[in-house]
Amino acid sequence: MKQTTSIKLDPTVKQEAQEIFAQLGLTLGEAVNIFLNQVRLRKGIPFEINIPNKETLEALEDCEANRNMKSITFEQLQEEMKQCIVK
């Protein structure tokens, strides 16, 4: 038997998530049920949750304050990514 549950959601997050779920052929309720079943099966959150380290926190703060930022083209980004790939 299905049960109705009321939860408070950020409206923007809900809308964006619903659009993604629609592309996957899922309703919000079906997606929540998938998540809850994974929690039950794994006995925990079904994805890794980490506390950001100091370097990551500083980078996030810099980004929010528009500090230490540089412009880069998509092509430059692709080239930098290629250099990071171990062959």
PyMOL Python script that loads the backbone (N, CA, C, O; Angstrom):
from pymol import cmd

cmd.read_pdbstr("""\
ATOM      1  N   MET A   1       0.830  -1.181   0.000  1.00  0.00           N
ATOM      2  CA  MET A   1       0.000   0.000   0.000  1.00  0.00           C
ATOM      3  C   MET A   1       0.883   1.255   0.000  1.00  0.00           C
ATOM      4  O   MET A   1       1.801   1.368   0.812  1.00  0.00           O
ATOM      5  N   LYS A   2       0.609   2.178  -0.892  1.00  0.00           N
ATOM      6  CA  LYS A   2       1.355   3.434  -0.974  1.00  0.00           C
ATOM      7  C   LYS A   2       0.917   4.375   0.133  1.00  0.00           C
ATOM      8  O   LYS A   2      -0.241   4.363   0.550  1.00  0.00           O
ATOM      9  N   GLN A   3       1.846   5.187   0.604  1.00  0.00           N
ATOM     10  CA  GLN A   3       1.567   6.129   1.672  1.00  0.00           C
ATOM     11  C   GLN A   3       1.979   7.524   1.218  1.00  0.00           C
ATOM     12  O   GLN A   3       3.009   7.681   0.562  1.00  0.00           O
ATOM     13  N   THR A   4       1.198   8.520   1.553  1.00  0.00           N
ATOM     14  CA  THR A   4       1.516   9.898   1.227  1.00  0.00           C
ATOM     15  C   THR A   4       2.387  10.479   2.325  1.00  0.00           C
ATOM     16  O   THR A   4       2.097  10.316   3.510  1.00  0.00           O
ATOM     17  N   THR A   5       3.463  11.163   1.925  1.00  0.00           N
ATOM     18  CA  THR A   5       4.372  11.804   2.865  1.00  0.00           C
ATOM     19  C   THR A   5       4.575  13.240   2.431  1.00  0.00           C
ATOM     20  O   THR A   5       4.706  13.517   1.238  1.00  0.00           O
ATOM     21  N   SER A   6       4.604  14.144   3.372  1.00  0.00           N
ATOM     22  CA  SER A   6       4.820  15.559   3.082  1.00  0.00           C
ATOM     23  C   SER A   6       6.247  15.934   3.461  1.00  0.00           C
ATOM     24  O   SER A   6       6.685  15.686   4.584  1.00  0.00           O
ATOM     25  N   ILE A   7       6.977  16.539   2.508  1.00  0.00           N
ATOM     26  CA  ILE A   7       8.338  17.006   2.786  1.00  0.00           C
ATOM     27  C   ILE A   7       8.501  18.416   2.245  1.00  0.00           C
ATOM     28  O   ILE A   7       7.838  18.796   1.280  1.00  0.00           O
ATOM     29  N   LYS A   8       9.377  19.187   2.861  1.00  0.00           N
ATOM     30  CA  LYS A   8       9.650  20.549   2.407  1.00  0.00           C
ATOM     31  C   LYS A   8      10.848  20.512   1.473  1.00  0.00           C
ATOM     32  O   LYS A   8      11.896  19.969   1.822  1.00  0.00           O
ATOM     33  N   LEU A   9      10.696  21.089   0.288  1.00  0.00           N
ATOM     34  CA  LEU A   9      11.755  21.090  -0.722  1.00  0.00           C
ATOM     35  C   LEU A   9      12.012  22.506  -1.204  1.00  0.00           C
ATOM     36  O   LEU A   9      11.110  23.344  -1.227  1.00  0.00           O
ATOM     37  N   ASP A  10      13.249  22.757  -1.587  1.00  0.00           N
ATOM     38  CA  ASP A  10      13.570  24.015  -2.263  1.00  0.00           C
ATOM     39  C   ASP A  10      12.873  23.976  -3.609  1.00  0.00           C
ATOM     40  O   ASP A  10      13.093  23.035  -4.371  1.00  0.00           O
ATOM     41  N   PRO A  11      12.032  24.966  -3.937  1.00  0.00           N
ATOM     42  CA  PRO A  11      11.262  24.903  -5.180  1.00  0.00           C
ATOM     43  C   PRO A  11      12.111  24.835  -6.448  1.00  0.00           C
ATOM     44  O   PRO A  11      11.735  24.160  -7.406  1.00  0.00           O
ATOM     45  N   THR A  12      13.246  25.524  -6.464  1.00  0.00           N
ATOM     46  CA  THR A  12      14.112  25.498  -7.644  1.00  0.00           C
ATOM     47  C   THR A  12      14.742  24.119  -7.810  1.00  0.00           C
ATOM     48  O   THR A  12      14.774  23.575  -8.914  1.00  0.00           O
ATOM     49  N   VAL A  13      15.239  23.564  -6.722  1.00  0.00           N
ATOM     50  CA  VAL A  13      15.852  22.235  -6.764  1.00  0.00           C
ATOM     51  C   VAL A  13      14.813  21.210  -7.197  1.00  0.00           C
ATOM     52  O   VAL A  13      15.100  20.336  -8.015  1.00  0.00           O
ATOM     53  N   LYS A  14      13.613  21.315  -6.651  1.00  0.00           N
ATOM     54  CA  LYS A  14      12.539  20.379  -6.998  1.00  0.00           C
ATOM     55  C   LYS A  14      12.237  20.440  -8.490  1.00  0.00           C
ATOM     56  O   LYS A  14      12.150  19.406  -9.152  1.00  0.00           O
ATOM     57  N   GLN A  15      12.079  21.650  -9.019  1.00  0.00           N
ATOM     58  CA  GLN A  15      11.745  21.813 -10.439  1.00  0.00           C
ATOM     59  C   GLN A  15      12.841  21.252 -11.345  1.00  0.00           C
ATOM     60  O   GLN A  15      12.559  20.536 -12.305  1.00  0.00           O
ATOM     61  N   GLU A  16      14.095  21.587 -11.029  1.00  0.00           N
ATOM     62  CA  GLU A  16      15.205  21.100 -11.849  1.00  0.00           C
ATOM     63  C   GLU A  16      15.312  19.575 -11.780  1.00  0.00           C
ATOM     64  O   GLU A  16      15.561  18.914 -12.788  1.00  0.00           O
ATOM     65  N   ALA A  17      15.120  19.034 -10.588  1.00  0.00           N
ATOM     66  CA  ALA A  17      15.171  17.580 -10.438  1.00  0.00           C
ATOM     67  C   ALA A  17      14.032  16.916 -11.205  1.00  0.00           C
ATOM     68  O   ALA A  17      14.238  15.892 -11.856  1.00  0.00           O
ATOM     69  N   GLN A  18      12.832  17.490 -11.135  1.00  0.00           N
ATOM     70  CA  GLN A  18      11.695  16.919 -11.856  1.00  0.00           C
ATOM     71  C   GLN A  18      11.939  16.906 -13.364  1.00  0.00           C
ATOM     72  O   GLN A  18      11.538  15.965 -14.049  1.00  0.00           O
ATOM     73  N   GLU A  19      12.588  17.935 -13.878  1.00  0.00           N
ATOM     74  CA  GLU A  19      12.899  17.981 -15.307  1.00  0.00           C
ATOM     75  C   GLU A  19      13.862  16.852 -15.682  1.00  0.00           C
ATOM     76  O   GLU A  19      13.707  16.219 -16.726  1.00  0.00           O
ATOM     77  N   ILE A  20      14.844  16.604 -14.834  1.00  0.00           N
ATOM     78  CA  ILE A  20      15.795  15.511 -15.083  1.00  0.00           C
ATOM     79  C   ILE A  20      15.084  14.168 -14.984  1.00  0.00           C
ATOM     80  O   ILE A  20      15.262  13.302 -15.841  1.00  0.00           O
ATOM     81  N   PHE A  21      14.279  13.994 -13.941  1.00  0.00           N
ATOM     82  CA  PHE A  21      13.546  12.736 -13.780  1.00  0.00           C
ATOM     83  C   PHE A  21      12.626  12.480 -14.968  1.00  0.00           C
ATOM     84  O   PHE A  21      12.489  11.341 -15.416  1.00  0.00           O
ATOM     85  N   ALA A  22      11.995  13.540 -15.480  1.00  0.00           N
ATOM     86  CA  ALA A  22      11.111  13.385 -16.646  1.00  0.00           C
ATOM     87  C   ALA A  22      11.890  12.844 -17.839  1.00  0.00           C
ATOM     88  O   ALA A  22      11.384  12.003 -18.582  1.00  0.00           O
ATOM     89  N   GLN A  23      13.110  13.317 -18.024  1.00  0.00           N
ATOM     90  CA  GLN A  23      13.944  12.820 -19.120  1.00  0.00           C
ATOM     91  C   GLN A  23      14.275  11.347 -18.928  1.00  0.00           C
ATOM     92  O   GLN A  23      14.504  10.618 -19.894  1.00  0.00           O
ATOM     93  N   LEU A  24      14.298  10.919 -17.669  1.00  0.00           N
ATOM     94  CA  LEU A  24      14.570   9.521 -17.360  1.00  0.00           C
ATOM     95  C   LEU A  24      13.299   8.679 -17.303  1.00  0.00           C
ATOM     96  O   LEU A  24      13.348   7.472 -17.066  1.00  0.00           O
ATOM     97  N   GLY A  25      12.161   9.335 -17.524  1.00  0.00           N
ATOM     98  CA  GLY A  25      10.888   8.622 -17.490  1.00  0.00           C
ATOM     99  C   GLY A  25      10.406   8.338 -16.082  1.00  0.00           C
ATOM    100  O   GLY A  25       9.658   7.385 -15.862  1.00  0.00           O
ATOM    101  N   LEU A  26      10.825   9.149 -15.129  1.00  0.00           N
ATOM    102  CA  LEU A  26      10.453   8.962 -13.730  1.00  0.00           C
ATOM    103  C   LEU A  26       9.680  10.152 -13.191  1.00  0.00           C
ATOM    104  O   LEU A  26       9.877  11.288 -13.625  1.00  0.00           O
ATOM    105  N   THR A  27       8.802   9.879 -12.245  1.00  0.00           N
ATOM    106  CA  THR A  27       8.169  10.956 -11.491  1.00  0.00           C
ATOM    107  C   THR A  27       9.040  11.246 -10.275  1.00  0.00           C
ATOM    108  O   THR A  27       9.947  10.480  -9.949  1.00  0.00           O
ATOM    109  N   LEU A  28       8.755  12.359  -9.609  1.00  0.00           N
ATOM    110  CA  LEU A  28       9.479  12.688  -8.390  1.00  0.00           C
ATOM    111  C   LEU A  28       9.278  11.589  -7.348  1.00  0.00           C
ATOM    112  O   LEU A  28      10.226  11.176  -6.680  1.00  0.00           O
ATOM    113  N   GLY A  29       8.050  11.125  -7.217  1.00  0.00           N
ATOM    114  CA  GLY A  29       7.760  10.059  -6.256  1.00  0.00           C
ATOM    115  C   GLY A  29       8.523   8.783  -6.550  1.00  0.00           C
ATOM    116  O   GLY A  29       9.037   8.140  -5.634  1.00  0.00           O
ATOM    117  N   GLU A  30       8.602   8.411  -7.821  1.00  0.00           N
ATOM    118  CA  GLU A  30       9.356   7.200  -8.195  1.00  0.00           C
ATOM    119  C   GLU A  30      10.845   7.368  -7.881  1.00  0.00           C
ATOM    120  O   GLU A  30      11.495   6.439  -7.402  1.00  0.00           O
ATOM    121  N   ALA A  31      11.373   8.556  -8.156  1.00  0.00           N
ATOM    122  CA  ALA A  31      12.786   8.810  -7.875  1.00  0.00           C
ATOM    123  C   ALA A  31      13.060   8.763  -6.374  1.00  0.00           C
ATOM    124  O   ALA A  31      14.079   8.220  -5.946  1.00  0.00           O
ATOM    125  N   VAL A  32      12.166   9.324  -5.581  1.00  0.00           N
ATOM    126  CA  VAL A  32      12.332   9.279  -4.126  1.00  0.00           C
ATOM    127  C   VAL A  32      12.275   7.833  -3.650  1.00  0.00           C
ATOM    128  O   VAL A  32      13.060   7.438  -2.787  1.00  0.00           O
ATOM    129  N   ASN A  33      11.363   7.043  -4.195  1.00  0.00           N
ATOM    130  CA  ASN A  33      11.277   5.627  -3.817  1.00  0.00           C
ATOM    131  C   ASN A  33      12.557   4.872  -4.179  1.00  0.00           C
ATOM    132  O   ASN A  33      13.001   4.012  -3.418  1.00  0.00           O
ATOM    133  N   ILE A  34      13.151   5.184  -5.327  1.00  0.00           N
ATOM    134  CA  ILE A  34      14.421   4.558  -5.709  1.00  0.00           C
ATOM    135  C   ILE A  34      15.494   4.920  -4.687  1.00  0.00           C
ATOM    136  O   ILE A  34      16.240   4.056  -4.226  1.00  0.00           O
ATOM    137  N   PHE A  35      15.566   6.197  -4.340  1.00  0.00           N
ATOM    138  CA  PHE A  35      16.543   6.650  -3.358  1.00  0.00           C
ATOM    139  C   PHE A  35      16.336   5.932  -2.021  1.00  0.00           C
ATOM    140  O   PHE A  35      17.291   5.416  -1.442  1.00  0.00           O
ATOM    141  N   LEU A  36      15.107   5.897  -1.535  1.00  0.00           N
ATOM    142  CA  LEU A  36      14.827   5.277  -0.242  1.00  0.00           C
ATOM    143  C   LEU A  36      15.125   3.779  -0.256  1.00  0.00           C
ATOM    144  O   LEU A  36      15.609   3.233   0.736  1.00  0.00           O
ATOM    145  N   ASN A  37      14.840   3.114  -1.370  1.00  0.00           N
ATOM    146  CA  ASN A  37      15.171   1.691  -1.471  1.00  0.00           C
ATOM    147  C   ASN A  37      16.677   1.471  -1.445  1.00  0.00           C
ATOM    148  O   ASN A  37      17.151   0.502  -0.851  1.00  0.00           O
ATOM    149  N   GLN A  38      17.431   2.356  -2.079  1.00  0.00           N
ATOM    150  CA  GLN A  38      18.890   2.241  -2.043  1.00  0.00           C
ATOM    151  C   GLN A  38      19.418   2.480  -0.630  1.00  0.00           C
ATOM    152  O   GLN A  38      20.357   1.810  -0.201  1.00  0.00           O
ATOM    153  N   VAL A  39      18.826   3.423   0.093  1.00  0.00           N
ATOM    154  CA  VAL A  39      19.205   3.654   1.487  1.00  0.00           C
ATOM    155  C   VAL A  39      18.964   2.382   2.290  1.00  0.00           C
ATOM    156  O   VAL A  39      19.813   1.963   3.076  1.00  0.00           O
ATOM    157  N   ARG A  40      17.809   1.778   2.086  1.00  0.00           N
ATOM    158  CA  ARG A  40      17.449   0.566   2.813  1.00  0.00           C
ATOM    159  C   ARG A  40      18.400  -0.579   2.478  1.00  0.00           C
ATOM    160  O   ARG A  40      18.861  -1.285   3.374  1.00  0.00           O
ATOM    161  N   LEU A  41      18.697  -0.766   1.184  1.00  0.00           N
ATOM    162  CA  LEU A  41      19.563  -1.860   0.763  1.00  0.00           C
ATOM    163  C   LEU A  41      21.002  -1.681   1.220  1.00  0.00           C
ATOM    164  O   LEU A  41      21.660  -2.648   1.603  1.00  0.00           O
ATOM    165  N   ARG A  42      21.489  -0.462   1.181  1.00  0.00           N
ATOM    166  CA  ARG A  42      22.887  -0.183   1.533  1.00  0.00           C
ATOM    167  C   ARG A  42      23.081   0.149   3.001  1.00  0.00           C
ATOM    168  O   ARG A  42      24.207   0.249   3.490  1.00  0.00           O
ATOM    169  N   LYS A  43      21.969   0.317   3.692  1.00  0.00           N
ATOM    170  CA  LYS A  43      22.016   0.692   5.120  1.00  0.00           C
ATOM    171  C   LYS A  43      22.736   2.026   5.320  1.00  0.00           C
ATOM    172  O   LYS A  43      23.484   2.200   6.281  1.00  0.00           O
ATOM    173  N   GLY A  44      22.502   2.959   4.405  1.00  0.00           N
ATOM    174  CA  GLY A  44      23.117   4.278   4.492  1.00  0.00           C
ATOM    175  C   GLY A  44      22.835   5.073   3.234  1.00  0.00           C
ATOM    176  O   GLY A  44      22.121   4.618   2.340  1.00  0.00           O
ATOM    177  N   ILE A  45      23.399   6.256   3.179  1.00  0.00           N
ATOM    178  CA  ILE A  45      23.246   7.121   2.007  1.00  0.00           C
ATOM    179  C   ILE A  45      23.916   6.423   0.821  1.00  0.00           C
ATOM    180  O   ILE A  45      25.048   5.958   0.948  1.00  0.00           O
ATOM    181  N   PRO A  46      23.235   6.339  -0.333  1.00  0.00           N
ATOM    182  CA  PRO A  46      23.774   5.568  -1.461  1.00  0.00           C
ATOM    183  C   PRO A  46      24.806   6.303  -2.320  1.00  0.00           C
ATOM    184  O   PRO A  46      25.014   5.956  -3.483  1.00  0.00           O
ATOM    185  N   PHE A  47      25.436   7.297  -1.752  1.00  0.00           N
ATOM    186  CA  PHE A  47      26.524   7.988  -2.438  1.00  0.00           C
ATOM    187  C   PHE A  47      27.426   8.585  -1.373  1.00  0.00           C
ATOM    188  O   PHE A  47      27.022   8.756  -0.223  1.00  0.00           O
ATOM    189  N   GLU A  48      28.643   8.899  -1.766  1.00  0.00           N
ATOM    190  CA  GLU A  48      29.626   9.402  -0.822  1.00  0.00           C
ATOM    191  C   GLU A  48      29.335  10.852  -0.452  1.00  0.00           C
ATOM    192  O   GLU A  48      29.047  11.680  -1.317  1.00  0.00           O
ATOM    193  N   ILE A  49      29.414  11.144   0.825  1.00  0.00           N
ATOM    194  CA  ILE A  49      29.259  12.514   1.318  1.00  0.00           C
ATOM    195  C   ILE A  49      30.527  12.845   2.081  1.00  0.00           C
ATOM    196  O   ILE A  49      30.905  12.133   3.012  1.00  0.00           O
ATOM    197  N   ASN A  50      31.185  13.930   1.685  1.00  0.00           N
ATOM    198  CA  ASN A  50      32.443  14.308   2.310  1.00  0.00           C
ATOM    199  C   ASN A  50      32.381  15.726   2.848  1.00  0.00           C
ATOM    200  O   ASN A  50      31.663  16.575   2.320  1.00  0.00           O
ATOM    201  N   ILE A  51      33.129  15.966   3.889  1.00  0.00           N
ATOM    202  CA  ILE A  51      33.325  17.324   4.379  1.00  0.00           C
ATOM    203  C   ILE A  51      34.486  17.886   3.564  1.00  0.00           C
ATOM    204  O   ILE A  51      35.566  17.296   3.542  1.00  0.00           O
ATOM    205  N   PRO A  52      34.277  19.019   2.896  1.00  0.00           N
ATOM    206  CA  PRO A  52      35.361  19.563   2.060  1.00  0.00           C
ATOM    207  C   PRO A  52      36.606  19.873   2.883  1.00  0.00           C
ATOM    208  O   PRO A  52      36.523  20.328   4.024  1.00  0.00           O
ATOM    209  N   ASN A  53      37.775  19.611   2.266  1.00  0.00           N
ATOM    210  CA  ASN A  53      39.023  19.943   2.950  1.00  0.00           C
ATOM    211  C   ASN A  53      39.285  21.446   2.836  1.00  0.00           C
ATOM    212  O   ASN A  53      38.553  22.162   2.153  1.00  0.00           O
ATOM    213  N   LYS A  54      40.329  21.909   3.509  1.00  0.00           N
ATOM    214  CA  LYS A  54      40.629  23.347   3.557  1.00  0.00           C
ATOM    215  C   LYS A  54      40.821  23.940   2.156  1.00  0.00           C
ATOM    216  O   LYS A  54      40.334  25.033   1.868  1.00  0.00           O
ATOM    217  N   GLU A  55      41.528  23.220   1.298  1.00  0.00           N
ATOM    218  CA  GLU A  55      41.798  23.712  -0.064  1.00  0.00           C
ATOM    219  C   GLU A  55      40.495  23.877  -0.850  1.00  0.00           C
ATOM    220  O   GLU A  55      40.309  24.873  -1.549  1.00  0.00           O
ATOM    221  N   THR A  56      39.607  22.908  -0.734  1.00  0.00           N
ATOM    222  CA  THR A  56      38.330  22.983  -1.438  1.00  0.00           C
ATOM    223  C   THR A  56      37.482  24.128  -0.903  1.00  0.00           C
ATOM    224  O   THR A  56      36.874  24.867  -1.678  1.00  0.00           O
ATOM    225  N   LEU A  57      37.437  24.280   0.422  1.00  0.00           N
ATOM    226  CA  LEU A  57      36.672  25.380   1.021  1.00  0.00           C
ATOM    227  C   LEU A  57      37.200  26.738   0.555  1.00  0.00           C
ATOM    228  O   LEU A  57      36.419  27.637   0.242  1.00  0.00           O
ATOM    229  N   GLU A  58      38.527  26.882   0.510  1.00  0.00           N
ATOM    230  CA  GLU A  58      39.119  28.136   0.039  1.00  0.00           C
ATOM    231  C   GLU A  58      38.762  28.387  -1.423  1.00  0.00           C
ATOM    232  O   GLU A  58      38.459  29.520  -1.797  1.00  0.00           O
ATOM    233  N   ALA A  59      38.794  27.351  -2.247  1.00  0.00           N
ATOM    234  CA  ALA A  59      38.441  27.500  -3.662  1.00  0.00           C
ATOM    235  C   ALA A  59      36.980  27.915  -3.816  1.00  0.00           C
ATOM    236  O   ALA A  59      36.659  28.758  -4.654  1.00  0.00           O
ATOM    237  N   LEU A  60      36.100  27.329  -3.017  1.00  0.00           N
ATOM    238  CA  LEU A  60      34.684  27.702  -3.068  1.00  0.00           C
ATOM    239  C   LEU A  60      34.482  29.149  -2.636  1.00  0.00           C
ATOM    240  O   LEU A  60      33.709  29.886  -3.248  1.00  0.00           O
ATOM    241  N   GLU A  61      35.182  29.550  -1.577  1.00  0.00           N
ATOM    242  CA  GLU A  61      35.093  30.939  -1.116  1.00  0.00           C
ATOM    243  C   GLU A  61      35.621  31.893  -2.181  1.00  0.00           C
ATOM    244  O   GLU A  61      35.014  32.934  -2.430  1.00  0.00           O
ATOM    245  N   ASP A  62      36.747  31.552  -2.816  1.00  0.00           N
ATOM    246  CA  ASP A  62      37.300  32.376  -3.888  1.00  0.00           C
ATOM    247  C   ASP A  62      36.303  32.514  -5.029  1.00  0.00           C
ATOM    248  O   ASP A  62      36.114  33.604  -5.569  1.00  0.00           O
ATOM    249  N   CYS A  63      35.676  31.426  -5.387  1.00  0.00           N
ATOM    250  CA  CYS A  63      34.708  31.443  -6.482  1.00  0.00           C
ATOM    251  C   CYS A  63      33.529  32.354  -6.149  1.00  0.00           C
ATOM    252  O   CYS A  63      33.114  33.167  -6.975  1.00  0.00           O
ATOM    253  N   GLU A  64      32.997  32.217  -4.947  1.00  0.00           N
ATOM    254  CA  GLU A  64      31.858  33.046  -4.538  1.00  0.00           C
ATOM    255  C   GLU A  64      32.221  34.522  -4.490  1.00  0.00           C
ATOM    256  O   GLU A  64      31.380  35.374  -4.775  1.00  0.00           O
ATOM    257  N   ALA A  65      33.484  34.839  -4.129  1.00  0.00           N
ATOM    258  CA  ALA A  65      33.944  36.226  -4.039  1.00  0.00           C
ATOM    259  C   ALA A  65      34.577  36.714  -5.339  1.00  0.00           C
ATOM    260  O   ALA A  65      35.034  37.854  -5.422  1.00  0.00           O
ATOM    261  N   ASN A  66      34.602  35.848  -6.354  1.00  0.00           N
ATOM    262  CA  ASN A  66      35.213  36.173  -7.647  1.00  0.00           C
ATOM    263  C   ASN A  66      36.690  36.559  -7.498  1.00  0.00           C
ATOM    264  O   ASN A  66      37.168  37.489  -8.147  1.00  0.00           O
ATOM    265  N   ARG A  67      37.408  35.822  -6.622  1.00  0.00           N
ATOM    266  CA  ARG A  67      38.843  36.027  -6.407  1.00  0.00           C
ATOM    267  C   ARG A  67      39.611  34.897  -7.069  1.00  0.00           C
ATOM    268  O   ARG A  67      39.118  33.775  -7.187  1.00  0.00           O
ATOM    269  N   ASN A  68      40.823  35.209  -7.498  1.00  0.00           N
ATOM    270  CA  ASN A  68      41.732  34.209  -8.064  1.00  0.00           C
ATOM    271  C   ASN A  68      41.099  33.439  -9.223  1.00  0.00           C
ATOM    272  O   ASN A  68      41.352  32.249  -9.406  1.00  0.00           O
ATOM    273  N   MET A  69      40.290  34.126  -9.983  1.00  0.00           N
ATOM    274  CA  MET A  69      39.598  33.505 -11.109  1.00  0.00           C
ATOM    275  C   MET A  69      40.273  33.944 -12.409  1.00  0.00           C
ATOM    276  O   MET A  69      40.801  35.053 -12.498  1.00  0.00           O
ATOM    277  N   LYS A  70      40.254  33.073 -13.407  1.00  0.00           N
ATOM    278  CA  LYS A  70      40.769  33.440 -14.720  1.00  0.00           C
ATOM    279  C   LYS A  70      39.812  32.922 -15.778  1.00  0.00           C
ATOM    280  O   LYS A  70      39.147  31.902 -15.596  1.00  0.00           O
ATOM    281  N   SER A  71      39.759  33.643 -16.882  1.00  0.00           N
ATOM    282  CA  SER A  71      38.931  33.211 -18.004  1.00  0.00           C
ATOM    283  C   SER A  71      39.663  32.119 -18.765  1.00  0.00           C
ATOM    284  O   SER A  71      40.886  32.140 -18.903  1.00  0.00           O
ATOM    285  N   ILE A  72      38.891  31.174 -19.249  1.00  0.00           N
ATOM    286  CA  ILE A  72      39.468  30.082 -20.029  1.00  0.00           C
ATOM    287  C   ILE A  72      38.441  29.665 -21.071  1.00  0.00           C
ATOM    288  O   ILE A  72      37.243  29.620 -20.792  1.00  0.00           O
ATOM    289  N   THR A  73      38.915  29.361 -22.262  1.00  0.00           N
ATOM    290  CA  THR A  73      37.999  28.902 -23.307  1.00  0.00           C
ATOM    291  C   THR A  73      37.746  27.407 -23.125  1.00  0.00           C
ATOM    292  O   THR A  73      38.477  26.720 -22.411  1.00  0.00           O
ATOM    293  N   PHE A  74      36.723  26.933 -23.767  1.00  0.00           N
ATOM    294  CA  PHE A  74      36.415  25.515 -23.712  1.00  0.00           C
ATOM    295  C   PHE A  74      37.565  24.700 -24.300  1.00  0.00           C
ATOM    296  O   PHE A  74      37.905  23.634 -23.786  1.00  0.00           O
ATOM    297  N   GLU A  75      38.154  25.200 -25.365  1.00  0.00           N
ATOM    298  CA  GLU A  75      39.268  24.506 -26.003  1.00  0.00           C
ATOM    299  C   GLU A  75      40.471  24.425 -25.052  1.00  0.00           C
ATOM    300  O   GLU A  75      41.136  23.392 -24.981  1.00  0.00           O
ATOM    301  N   GLN A  76      40.748  25.512 -24.324  1.00  0.00           N
ATOM    302  CA  GLN A  76      41.844  25.500 -23.359  1.00  0.00           C
ATOM    303  C   GLN A  76      41.559  24.497 -22.247  1.00  0.00           C
ATOM    304  O   GLN A  76      42.458  23.784 -21.801  1.00  0.00           O
ATOM    305  N   LEU A  77      40.326  24.446 -21.807  1.00  0.00           N
ATOM    306  CA  LEU A  77      39.943  23.490 -20.773  1.00  0.00           C
ATOM    307  C   LEU A  77      40.142  22.056 -21.261  1.00  0.00           C
ATOM    308  O   LEU A  77      40.657  21.209 -20.532  1.00  0.00           O
ATOM    309  N   GLN A  78      39.730  21.795 -22.496  1.00  0.00           N
ATOM    310  CA  GLN A  78      39.917  20.457 -23.062  1.00  0.00           C
ATOM    311  C   GLN A  78      41.396  20.085 -23.100  1.00  0.00           C
ATOM    312  O   GLN A  78      41.767  18.956 -22.780  1.00  0.00           O
ATOM    313  N   GLU A  79      42.233  21.039 -23.492  1.00  0.00           N
ATOM    314  CA  GLU A  79      43.676  20.777 -23.571  1.00  0.00           C
ATOM    315  C   GLU A  79      44.253  20.498 -22.187  1.00  0.00           C
ATOM    316  O   GLU A  79      45.073  19.594 -22.023  1.00  0.00           O
ATOM    317  N   GLU A  80      43.827  21.273 -21.193  1.00  0.00           N
ATOM    318  CA  GLU A  80      44.303  21.029 -19.829  1.00  0.00           C
ATOM    319  C   GLU A  80      43.853  19.662 -19.335  1.00  0.00           C
ATOM    320  O   GLU A  80      44.602  18.972 -18.644  1.00  0.00           O
ATOM    321  N   MET A  81      42.651  19.274 -19.681  1.00  0.00           N
ATOM    322  CA  MET A  81      42.136  17.969 -19.255  1.00  0.00           C
ATOM    323  C   MET A  81      42.931  16.845 -19.919  1.00  0.00           C
ATOM    324  O   MET A  81      43.232  15.838 -19.279  1.00  0.00           O
ATOM    325  N   LYS A  82      43.270  17.011 -21.190  1.00  0.00           N
ATOM    326  CA  LYS A  82      44.056  15.993 -21.892  1.00  0.00           C
ATOM    327  C   LYS A  82      45.409  15.803 -21.226  1.00  0.00           C
ATOM    328  O   LYS A  82      45.918  14.684 -21.157  1.00  0.00           O
ATOM    329  N   GLN A  83      45.994  16.888 -20.736  1.00  0.00           N
ATOM    330  CA  GLN A  83      47.299  16.816 -20.080  1.00  0.00           C
ATOM    331  C   GLN A  83      47.218  16.084 -18.746  1.00  0.00           C
ATOM    332  O   GLN A  83      48.222  15.560 -18.265  1.00  0.00           O
ATOM    333  N   CYS A  84      46.035  16.044 -18.147  1.00  0.00           N
ATOM    334  CA  CYS A  84      45.845  15.372 -16.848  1.00  0.00           C
ATOM    335  C   CYS A  84      45.627  13.869 -16.995  1.00  0.00           C
ATOM    336  O   CYS A  84      45.777  13.122 -16.028  1.00  0.00           O
ATOM    337  N   ILE A  85      45.276  13.426 -18.192  1.00  0.00           N
ATOM    338  CA  ILE A  85      44.998  12.012 -18.411  1.00  0.00           C
ATOM    339  C   ILE A  85      46.304  11.242 -18.488  1.00  0.00           C
ATOM    340  O   ILE A  85      47.192  11.574 -19.274  1.00  0.00           O
ATOM    341  N   VAL A  86      46.410  10.220 -17.668  1.00  0.00           N
ATOM    342  CA  VAL A  86      47.596   9.369 -17.661  1.00  0.00           C
ATOM    343  C   VAL A  86      47.491   8.375 -18.801  1.00  0.00           C
ATOM    344  O   VAL A  86      46.500   7.656 -18.926  1.00  0.00           O
ATOM    345  N   LYS A  87      48.515   8.340 -19.624  1.00  0.00           N
ATOM    346  CA  LYS A  87      48.488   7.422 -20.778  1.00  0.00           C
ATOM    347  C   LYS A  87      49.312   6.219 -20.497  1.00  0.00           C
ATOM    348  O   LYS A  87      49.415   5.330 -21.342  1.00  0.00           O
TER     349      LYS A  87
END
""", "prot")
cmd.dss("prot")
cmd.show_as("cartoon", "prot")
cmd.util.cbc("prot")
cmd.orient("prot")
